[in-house]
């Protein structure tokens, strides 16, 4: 939001303030116009109130500077009409009658300030400067209210070709009813993509409901998705709506879809085929209008080949496929993302950090970010907390961040590697060190022989060369 307002402010201040001078005395009006132009204002003039209204409608000045006493339509009448049509217009009245009564009448009519003739130009400059400042503050407050009252759309930050191509594709397919499968490494921002799809669709005013499939046990996952009836299981003391019913009319985002068990896969497939389901423990068939957007960091095609994921469900989910690029494929976005996170966490932590040093930016660009955008965000948050001045320096970044040799073990990044990658490394390296003995590997790692055999079988299916299991 702060970035949006800053950009708008830059646009507003890219032109000089506009002043409309209205006075029926030609010589006084011309002299005033010339003086204001010297001061850098854009100025137009008018000899009476009626002509001034025409200029207002065509030119839209920032401040109306009008004489009080004029024939046909005086300054007060002009001020009232101008304020009716343009409530945000700054208004200053000039009068030869420097009495308190004149000032009060001008202020009641809606003037921001008044000037007494003969004019003192220093006073004119000061009054106009104040009027322009008030106008800028008024506009900023209006913009803030508009931003706060309008739901903010999800912003996918990045100018690199991979990101721009992805955003363009998302916006192209967002309004369809087709199911979407989002794939990509951990930490790349798959949920942001799902939210963008929802917000750019005709379902944007309806719920966006999220469920992390890997975080729940099988029995709880089924209940969370489809709901349950009272008495369906121990602890089910009342009927409960599931995520499908809560997302009716909107979008259901299923994160880590590759982790759902076979029994739930069957029920999810039925919904995708028939748009129907039953609550756990119930017989009533329910139908809802929900678009499914799923995400995974697993290779589902490989899971289908292994038999752990249903092929028919995979094809139902993968109608539209969005691949989120890893951060290493969009390194040009690292400085932009870093500055975005600095602004966010500086605001959250009440810090006055205004920039990142070029050396720190270079260090961020030298790292290949195995943990992707999430890792970058965590690094920047930590740096913001540690920073004490207005500039984020290299010393605020984790030691060895730009030194790949200090964070890589046999191609494995620490930190940054997933638990699955660490487990694979531990099992394979220990298995090799024991000469291919599953029993010794199990003893050293304090896990079961069966788990070692199961994992080695998985690795072999994935193309890893593994000697015969002993």
Beta strands, then each sheet from edge to edge (+ up, - down):
strand 1: 18-22
strand 2: 42-46
strand 3: 63-67
strand 4: 90-95
strand 5: 113-116
strand 6: 180-183
strand 7: 208-212
strand 8: 251-255
strand 9: 276-278
strand 10: 285-287
strand 11: 291-296
strand 12: 320-323
strand 13: 355-356
strand 14: 391-392
strand 15: 408-409
strand 16: 412-413
sheet 1: 2+ 1+ 3+ 4+ 5+
sheet 2: 7+ 8+ 11+ 6+ 12+
sheet 3: 9+ 10-
sheet 4: 13+ 14+
sheet 5: 15+ 16-
end
